[in-house]
Amino acid sequence: MNNAPKVETLAQSVAALAGGFDEQRNLINEQIAGLSSQYGAQREAIEGTRSQQFNKINEQATGRGMAFSGIPLYEQTQYLANSYLPGLTNLANQENEERMKYRTNIAQLNSQQQQAALSRIDQQQAALNQWNLQQAQLAAQAEQARLDRQFEASQNAANRAAQAGGGGTSAYNTFYTMLQARTGIAQNAGNKDAYVSPATFNQLRSLAERNGMTAAEFNSSYKQFANPKDISGGYKAYGL
């Protein structure tokens, strides 16, 4: 008998799928790590431009004869308000947006890995359910084969007893024992009412009649095994 298919836990399934997703996450994390140097270089460029602009403002002030009137704070303030600070703010916003985009990508990868793990578990569970069904079918077939052999043996014994003139009660007991066995397999198969099929009932009645029991006697003794709601016609299907 083949071993039952394994169904992983969620943690096991997630770990089994980690390889491909980890590779993508590592790539994104490398891109996130590179943002600091990328935007750091741009901030340095803005600082360099600020120094150049301040020097230019000072030179222009000197050219206008303001060398002895102090630092041209108004022009510097105008530059800071209109160019320098907006440039730094825009740069910080861009960096934050990129970081958020990459973090969103990682969150999406995590979600995809989780969904893939759940789908993997569903497939494993379906395989296990199918395996269990097959095992139940094999067990039912084996039990039915055993009952068929038992029935054949009891039929042969009943025939021999009838031919020897010793039929009667022992043959009827054989019928009842066989019916109980059929009832047992019906219960194992999930039939809580434990009825036998019309075909089995009619077959056994014919056997009983061949061994000296009337149809009326058989029907009266074993009617409890007939299903009044049988889809093929209720009691009528049993000849009752």
Secondary structure as UniProt FT lines:
FT   HELIX           10..16
FT   HELIX           18..63
FT   TURN            64..65
FT   TURN            67..68
FT   HELIX           73..79
FT   HELIX           80..84
FT   HELIX           85..163
FT   TURN            164..165
FT   HELIX           169..188
FT   TURN            189..190
FT   TURN            192..193
FT   HELIX           198..210
FT   TURN            211..212
FT   HELIX           215..222
FT   HELIX           223..225
FT   TURN            228..229
FT   TURN            231..233
FT   HELIX           234..238
//
